[in-house]
Amino acid sequence: KPHRGPPPPLPPTLSSRYPTAHSARLSIQSLGSSAPRRRVCQYPFKRNDIVWVCRTCQSDETCVLCHECFAHSDHEGHDVAFYHAQAGGCCDCGDADAWDPGGFCP
């Protein structure tokens, strides 16, 4: 059943900062839009794609970058190698559990 009439009052602890529910919602929405968004690439590797390994940045030996992400990231002085994919797997750029954020592309 839809709510009719004015919105319910906010709890006393919030009412001084957010006098209306609408002002609280606007504040929450602005927080979401101001946070930087990090995309996770997840490019799916196809046969013969170039796959980059950076032993300096990867969490384990299964964590890799696609050629596009590697070309736009900084791995100067790192222990890197590449190979040609068979098929399967995906790029880990943007995944902080798999890769050091310092090695992400912008």
C-alpha positions as CSV (number, residue, x, y, z in Angstrom):
1,K,0.0,0.0,0.0
2,P,1.6,3.3,-1.0
3,H,2.4,5.9,1.7
4,R,0.1,9.0,1.6
5,G,0.8,12.3,3.2
6,P,4.1,13.8,4.4
7,P,7.1,11.5,4.9
8,P,7.5,10.2,8.5
9,P,9.8,12.2,10.7
10,L,13.5,11.3,11.0
11,P,14.9,10.0,14.3
12,P,16.1,12.8,16.6
13,T,19.8,12.0,16.0
14,L,19.4,12.6,12.3
15,S,16.8,15.4,12.3
16,S,19.3,18.2,13.1
17,R,21.6,17.2,10.2
18,Y,18.9,16.2,7.8
19,P,15.6,18.1,8.6
20,T,13.7,16.1,6.0
21,A,13.9,12.6,4.5
22,H,14.4,14.2,1.1
23,S,17.5,16.0,2.3
24,A,18.9,12.7,3.7
25,R,18.3,10.9,0.4
26,L,20.0,13.7,-1.5
27,S,23.0,13.5,0.8
28,I,23.2,9.7,0.3
29,Q,22.9,10.1,-3.5
30,S,25.7,12.7,-3.6
31,L,28.0,10.4,-1.6
32,G,27.5,7.6,-4.2
33,S,28.2,9.9,-7.1
34,S,31.3,11.4,-5.6
35,A,33.1,8.1,-4.9
36,P,35.6,7.1,-7.5
37,R,34.5,4.1,-9.5
38,R,37.1,1.4,-10.2
39,R,36.1,-0.8,-13.1
40,V,37.2,-4.4,-13.2
41,C,38.2,-5.2,-16.8
42,Q,37.3,-8.9,-17.0
43,Y,38.2,-9.1,-20.7
44,P,37.6,-12.8,-21.6
45,F,40.7,-14.2,-23.2
46,K,40.4,-15.8,-26.7
47,R,42.9,-18.1,-28.3
48,N,46.2,-16.4,-29.1
49,D,45.4,-13.2,-27.2
50,I,48.5,-11.7,-25.5
51,V,48.3,-12.2,-21.7
52,W,50.6,-10.2,-19.4
53,V,52.0,-11.4,-16.1
54,C,53.6,-9.0,-13.6
55,R,55.1,-11.0,-10.7
56,T,55.5,-7.7,-8.9
57,C,51.8,-6.8,-8.9
58,Q,49.9,-10.2,-9.1
59,S,48.5,-11.8,-5.9
60,D,49.2,-15.3,-7.4
61,E,50.3,-16.9,-10.6
62,T,46.8,-17.0,-12.0
63,C,46.4,-13.2,-11.9
64,V,47.0,-11.6,-15.3
65,L,46.3,-8.5,-17.5
66,C,45.0,-8.2,-21.0
67,H,47.3,-6.4,-23.5
68,E,45.1,-3.3,-23.5
69,C,45.3,-2.9,-19.7
70,F,49.0,-3.7,-19.6
71,A,49.7,-1.1,-22.3
72,H,47.9,1.6,-20.2
73,S,49.5,0.8,-16.8
74,D,52.9,1.4,-15.3
75,H,55.1,-1.7,-14.7
76,E,58.4,0.0,-15.2
77,G,61.1,-2.0,-13.5
78,H,58.7,-4.9,-12.6
79,D,59.2,-8.6,-13.3
80,V,56.9,-9.0,-16.3
81,A,56.4,-11.6,-19.0
82,F,53.7,-12.4,-21.6
83,Y,52.3,-15.5,-23.3
84,H,49.6,-16.3,-25.8
85,A,46.3,-17.5,-24.3
86,Q,44.9,-20.8,-25.2
87,A,41.3,-19.7,-24.3
88,G,39.5,-19.0,-21.1
89,G,40.3,-16.8,-18.1
90,C,39.9,-13.1,-17.9
91,C,41.8,-9.9,-17.2
92,D,42.2,-9.0,-13.5
93,C,42.8,-5.3,-13.9
94,G,40.8,-3.4,-11.3
95,D,40.4,-6.3,-8.9
96,A,42.3,-5.4,-5.8
97,D,42.1,-9.0,-4.5
98,A,44.0,-10.2,-7.5
99,W,46.3,-7.3,-8.4
100,D,48.2,-4.5,-6.7
101,P,46.2,-1.3,-7.4
102,G,49.4,0.5,-8.3
103,G,49.5,-1.7,-11.4
104,F,45.9,-0.9,-12.6
105,C,45.3,1.0,-15.8
106,P,43.5,4.4,-15.3
